[in-house]
Amino acid sequence: MKYILTSAGNIPVDRKASDKRRLFQGTFRALSEGKAVALFPEGTSYTEPHIMQIKDGAAWAALEYRRWARENGDRIAPGAERVSIIPA
């Protein structure tokens, strides 16, 4: 199952990691290549008929990526130093 998910572009996330950079490692890699990253604002997908409690993962990912990008500018594709959050 892991092969199917990762080959489809899913990024594994270690939610128990105490180091935020390790937590967002796959996200940073994708963003630094200029790729888009989609997050569930509720932390997971639900089949509930109403919106669940929104989590701050997207904001944390964007803030941590900007810090990482400043420190690792040589590892980033042109234009990938910026990050935008687009609610959908």
KAFEN-V788782 format. One line per field, one symbol per residue. psi: psi as a letter, one per 20 degrees, with the letter a starting at -180 (. if undefined). burial: I if it has 16 or more other ideal C-beta (glycine too) atoms within 10 Angstrom, else O. A space follows every 50 residues. Layout:
psi: ???
burial: ???
//
This chain:
psi: hgggghhijqpqpniiphohhhgjghgggghhjjqqppqoijirqqjqir prpprkggggggghgggghhhlhijpqpijiqpqpoq.
burial: OOOOOOOOOOIOOOOOOOOOOOIIIIIIOIIIOOOOIOIOIOOOOOOOOO OOOOOOIIOOIIOIIOOIIOOOOOOIOOOIIOIOOOOO
//
